[in-house]
Structure formats: C-alpha cells, structure tokens
Amino acid sequence: MWLMCNLLSVGKVNKAGFEVIFGCDAATIVSKTMKIKCNTIGKLFVVQFQLGDNNAERCHVTANGEVWHRRLGHPCNQYMKMLDLPVPKKPCSACMKGKATKQPFKNVDGERSKRVGELIFTDICGPFREPTLNNERYFQVVIDDKSHFVTVFLLKNKSEAPFRLMDHLRILKNNDRRCTRIRCDNANE
C-alpha cells in the first residue's frame, strides 16, 4: 500500500524543540511561537494546512522604457525597437558617460613623423615564467610612427635589447631610411 501523505517523526519534532501533546481524537504540536492542531483521520494524526500564494512568481510589469533599458544592459534604441519595447524618452546618463571620449595625452611634439623610420617607439616586456623553445623570456617591440609597422624581437636577457634595436636601425639604413628619434618609457631596461 502506497502512502498518499508525508509522515512526521515525533522524535525529530521533539529534538527540534517542539512539544507534541496527544489527546484521544487530536494532537497538538507546540513551540514558543506557534501551535499546530492535528486531527485524527482513521488511525493517523493529520496536519492540515493550506499553502499560501507564492509571491516569488509574481512580478510587476512596467512599460517604462528607461527601466527596460537599464535591465537589458543599456542597449541602443534600435535593439529596444527590435524587441518591441518602448524607447527611453530621455538619454541615459550612464550611456552618455560611457560614450564620452577624451584624449588621454597631448601630442608631445605636436606633429607626427612625415616619413617611415623617422620616429620609432620601443619597449621591453618580461620576464615570463615559461620560456620559449629557444629559452627566451623577454620580448622587445619596435613600432614605426608613420606606418605603424610592428617588429618584435625575442630576447633571452634584457641586455640584448640595445643590440636588437641596433639591428633594426641597420635594416632601416639599408633601406634608405634614417631614424632621427627613438621614444621609450625610460624604464631601466
């Protein structure tokens, strides 16, 4: 025979701090804050209770475009229209701040180089925990200001950096390019 109800252990109820009082046709479960009456049905004491409404499933539906704009992660108006949601009436302050741009630095010289090789930038990165197959733990980047061409040299030690830079300058000279300015971050590399 299958049980069509849940069973309640009187021992567990007592251990949890409740007192169970049995009468001839009813039982009462008592604690400091509540009292539960159990009527008998046949030979069983039955706790009858009714589940309340589940408020977690309810939500407030809003037609406010600003609220939906924030909830969806600040999409543009085109996506709001695509989703058939109202478009915000006024611009979002967070979006305005995010789209605002400012040049971080003023140009030092005021003008860029006019020919390839005239101005180059260089920097070193490393050491890395895992070396390459040839045991290099550093790399040096050389960037041309005019063409934005990037050259990367792998280095075993930082002390190789000036030699690799000289190699790069030699290549420029062999191609009739003369470097007049070199910029670096002045780190002790």
Secondary structure, 3 states (H helix, E strand, C coil): CCCCCCCCCHHHHHHCCCEEEECCCEEEEECCCCEEEEEEECCEEEECCCCCCCHHHCCCCCCCHHHHHHHCCCCCHHHHHHCCCCCCCCCCHHHHHHHCCCCCCCCCCCCCCCCCCCEEEEEEECCCCCCCCCCCCEEEEEEECCCCCEEEEEECCHHHHHHHHHHHHHHHHHCCCCCCEEECCCCCC
